[in-house]
């Protein structure tokens, strides 16, 4: 990891609350239940890099490229344009394929990453990868090996993860965790963002209100939510 150089999250009003963004060459996690906005957050992070001319990789375990592109077109995000220019590589991989990448020490994915000079990478969703392993020690070992491989490429990574029974996969192995909340009450619902951890960074203690509008996630750092 390079000193205290930072990489923008792509989410308005968030960077200045966490020291300027994610630490460069760090591995971070955005966690939440289904519908909380994890994929939107991850794509905003990637788009911020693409708009700055950075090569990016999006690895999807669950959704097909066509559906993801159609969904995000609703925000005005033309992902196909970046793919045509070679700045974005979208990979429809299975968790088993990524396990083989780890076993091979990088394999074909390393070839792609190094040829592109990748700066940002998103993996959606790491919970599927976790299901490959029955033993915690094997899961931890595989995750650490994957994180070391990505670190070798000199990129900043953002992973998505589901929350089940209050547990976040790989929480003790990543450098930073953002948790998204989607609370439904009688007749309404409320979205919120919580910075759970960010190594080497002073973080806000309160859970902040957020919304998803036609441009993506918008954070309201002066408005707090009680869960």
C-alpha positions as CSV (number, residue, x, y, z in Angstrom):
1,X,0.0,0.0,0.0
2,X,1.4,3.4,-1.0
3,X,1.6,5.7,2.0
4,X,-1.6,7.7,2.4
5,X,-2.5,8.2,-1.3
6,X,-6.2,8.0,-1.7
7,X,-8.7,6.8,-4.4
8,X,-12.1,8.4,-4.6
9,X,-15.1,6.3,-3.7
10,X,-17.2,8.0,-6.4
11,X,-19.9,8.8,-3.8
12,X,-20.5,12.5,-3.3
13,X,-19.8,13.7,0.3
14,X,-18.1,10.5,1.4
15,X,-14.4,11.0,0.5
16,X,-13.9,13.9,2.9
17,X,-15.2,11.8,5.8
18,X,-12.7,9.0,5.3
19,X,-9.4,10.9,4.7
20,X,-10.0,11.5,1.0
21,X,-11.3,8.1,-0.1
22,X,-10.1,4.5,0.0
23,X,-6.3,4.0,0.5
24,X,-4.6,3.3,-2.8
25,X,-4.0,-0.4,-3.4
26,X,-6.3,-1.4,-0.6
27,X,-9.1,-4.0,-0.5
28,X,-12.5,-2.7,0.6
29,X,-15.9,-4.2,1.1
30,X,-19.4,-2.7,0.7
31,X,-21.9,-4.9,2.6
32,X,-25.6,-4.9,3.0
33,X,-28.8,-6.8,2.5
34,X,-30.4,-7.3,-0.9
35,X,-31.7,-4.0,-2.3
36,X,-29.4,-1.9,-0.1
37,X,-27.5,-0.4,-3.0
38,X,-24.3,-2.4,-2.9
39,X,-24.0,-2.8,-6.7
40,X,-24.8,0.9,-7.3
41,X,-22.1,1.9,-4.8
42,X,-19.6,-0.4,-6.5
43,X,-20.4,0.9,-10.0
44,X,-20.0,4.5,-8.9
45,X,-16.6,3.6,-7.6
46,X,-15.7,2.1,-11.0
47,X,-17.2,4.9,-13.0
48,X,-15.2,7.5,-11.1
49,X,-12.0,5.7,-12.3
50,X,-13.2,5.3,-15.8
51,X,-14.0,9.0,-16.1
52,X,-10.5,9.8,-14.9
53,X,-9.0,7.5,-17.6
54,X,-8.2,4.6,-15.4
55,X,-8.5,1.0,-16.6
56,X,-11.1,-1.0,-14.6
57,X,-12.3,-4.6,-14.3
58,X,-15.8,-5.6,-13.1
59,X,-16.2,-9.3,-12.2
60,X,-19.8,-10.5,-11.8
61,X,-20.6,-13.8,-10.2
62,X,-24.4,-13.6,-10.3
63,X,-25.7,-11.1,-12.9
64,X,-25.2,-11.2,-16.6
65,X,-23.5,-8.3,-18.3
66,X,-26.5,-7.4,-20.5
67,X,-28.8,-7.1,-17.4
68,X,-26.2,-5.0,-15.5
69,X,-25.7,-2.7,-18.4
70,X,-29.4,-2.2,-18.9
71,X,-30.0,-1.6,-15.2
72,X,-27.3,1.0,-14.9
73,X,-28.3,2.7,-18.1
74,X,-31.2,4.0,-16.0
75,X,-28.7,6.2,-14.2
76,X,-27.4,7.5,-17.5
77,X,-24.2,5.3,-17.2
78,X,-23.1,4.1,-20.7
79,X,-20.8,1.2,-19.7
80,X,-20.7,-0.2,-23.2
81,X,-18.8,3.0,-24.3
82,X,-16.0,2.3,-21.8
83,X,-15.9,-1.3,-22.8
84,X,-15.6,-0.4,-26.5
85,X,-12.6,1.9,-25.7
86,X,-10.9,-0.9,-23.8
87,X,-11.0,1.0,-20.5
88,X,-13.5,-1.5,-18.9
89,X,-13.3,-5.2,-18.9
90,X,-16.5,-7.0,-17.8
91,X,-16.0,-10.6,-16.8
92,X,-18.9,-13.0,-16.1
93,X,-17.0,-15.5,-13.9
94,X,-18.1,-18.2,-11.5
95,X,-16.6,-18.3,-8.0
96,X,-14.9,-21.6,-9.0
97,X,-13.1,-19.8,-11.8
98,X,-11.8,-17.3,-9.4
99,X,-10.7,-20.1,-7.0
100,X,-8.7,-21.5,-9.9
101,X,-7.2,-18.0,-10.5
102,X,-6.0,-18.1,-6.9
103,X,-4.7,-21.6,-7.2
104,X,-2.7,-20.5,-10.3
105,X,-1.3,-17.5,-8.6
106,X,-3.2,-15.1,-10.9
107,X,-3.7,-17.1,-14.0
108,X,-5.5,-15.7,-17.0
109,X,-7.0,-12.8,-14.9
110,X,-3.5,-11.6,-14.1
111,X,-2.7,-11.5,-17.8
112,X,-5.8,-9.3,-18.4
113,X,-5.1,-7.1,-15.4
114,X,-1.4,-6.5,-16.3
115,X,-2.1,-5.9,-20.0
116,X,-4.7,-3.3,-19.1
117,X,-2.7,-1.7,-16.3
118,X,-5.8,-2.0,-14.1
119,X,-6.3,0.6,-11.4
120,X,-9.7,-0.4,-10.0
121,X,-11.4,-3.7,-9.7
122,X,-14.8,-4.7,-8.4
123,X,-16.0,-8.2,-7.5
124,X,-19.7,-8.7,-7.1
125,X,-20.5,-10.6,-5.0
126,X,-17.9,-12.2,-2.6
127,X,-20.6,-14.0,-0.6
128,X,-20.8,-16.5,-3.5
129,X,-17.1,-17.1,-3.3
130,X,-17.3,-17.7,0.4
131,X,-19.8,-20.5,-0.2
132,X,-17.1,-22.6,-1.9
133,X,-15.4,-23.2,1.4
134,X,-16.7,-25.3,4.3
135,X,-13.8,-24.5,6.6
136,X,-13.1,-21.0,7.9
137,X,-9.4,-21.5,7.6
138,X,-9.7,-22.4,3.9
139,X,-12.0,-19.5,3.2
140,X,-9.6,-17.1,4.9
141,X,-6.6,-18.5,3.1
142,X,-8.2,-18.3,-0.3
143,X,-9.4,-14.7,0.3
144,X,-6.0,-13.6,1.5
145,X,-4.3,-15.1,-1.5
146,X,-6.8,-13.3,-3.8
147,X,-6.2,-10.0,-2.0
148,X,-2.4,-10.4,-2.3
149,X,-2.7,-11.1,-6.1
150,X,-4.8,-7.9,-6.6
151,X,-2.4,-5.9,-4.5
152,X,0.4,-7.1,-6.7
153,X,-1.4,-5.6,-9.7
154,X,-1.2,-2.2,-8.0
155,X,-5.0,-1.7,-8.1
156,X,-7.6,-0.6,-5.5
157,X,-10.3,-3.2,-5.0
158,X,-14.0,-3.0,-3.9
159,X,-15.9,-6.1,-3.1
160,X,-19.6,-6.5,-2.4
161,X,-20.9,-8.8,0.2
162,X,-24.3,-9.8,1.5
163,X,-25.1,-9.7,5.2
164,X,-26.6,-12.8,6.7
165,X,-27.5,-13.1,10.4
166,X,-25.6,-9.9,11.1
167,X,-22.3,-11.4,9.8
168,X,-20.1,-9.8,7.1
169,X,-17.9,-12.2,5.2
170,X,-14.1,-11.4,5.2
171,X,-14.6,-8.5,7.7
172,X,-11.3,-9.1,9.4
173,X,-9.3,-9.4,6.2
174,X,-10.2,-6.3,4.2
175,X,-8.9,-2.8,4.8
176,X,-12.2,-1.0,4.8
177,X,-15.9,-1.8,5.2
178,X,-18.9,0.4,4.2
179,X,-22.2,-1.0,5.3
180,X,-25.4,0.1,3.6
181,X,-28.7,-0.1,5.5
182,X,-32.2,-0.2,4.1
183,X,-34.8,0.1,6.9
184,X,-38.4,-0.4,6.1
185,X,-41.0,1.0,8.5
186,X,-44.8,1.3,8.3
187,X,-45.5,3.0,5.0
188,X,-42.0,4.2,4.3
189,X,-38.3,3.2,4.1
190,X,-35.0,4.8,4.9
191,X,-31.5,4.3,3.5
192,X,-28.4,4.9,5.5
193,X,-24.6,4.5,5.2
194,X,-22.2,3.4,7.9
195,X,-18.4,3.4,7.8
196,X,-17.6,0.3,9.8
197,X,-13.9,0.4,9.5
198,X,-11.1,2.0,7.4
199,X,-7.6,1.1,8.4
200,X,-5.4,4.1,9.3
201,X,-8.3,6.5,9.0
202,X,-10.4,8.4,11.4
203,X,-14.0,7.5,10.5
204,X,-17.4,9.1,11.3
205,X,-19.1,7.5,14.3
206,X,-22.7,8.1,13.2
207,X,-24.8,6.3,10.7
208,X,-25.7,8.8,7.9
209,X,-28.7,9.2,5.7
210,X,-28.3,8.3,2.1
211,X,-30.6,8.2,-1.0
212,X,-30.4,6.6,-4.4
213,X,-31.6,9.1,-7.0
214,X,-31.4,9.2,-10.8
215,X,-27.6,9.8,-10.6
216,X,-26.8,7.1,-8.1
217,X,-26.0,7.2,-4.3
218,X,-26.1,10.6,-2.6
219,X,-24.9,10.9,1.0
220,X,-26.3,13.4,3.5
221,X,-23.4,13.6,6.1
222,X,-25.2,16.0,8.4
223,X,-28.4,13.9,8.7
224,X,-28.2,10.9,11.0
225,X,-30.2,7.7,11.2
226,X,-31.0,5.6,14.3
227,X,-31.4,1.9,13.5
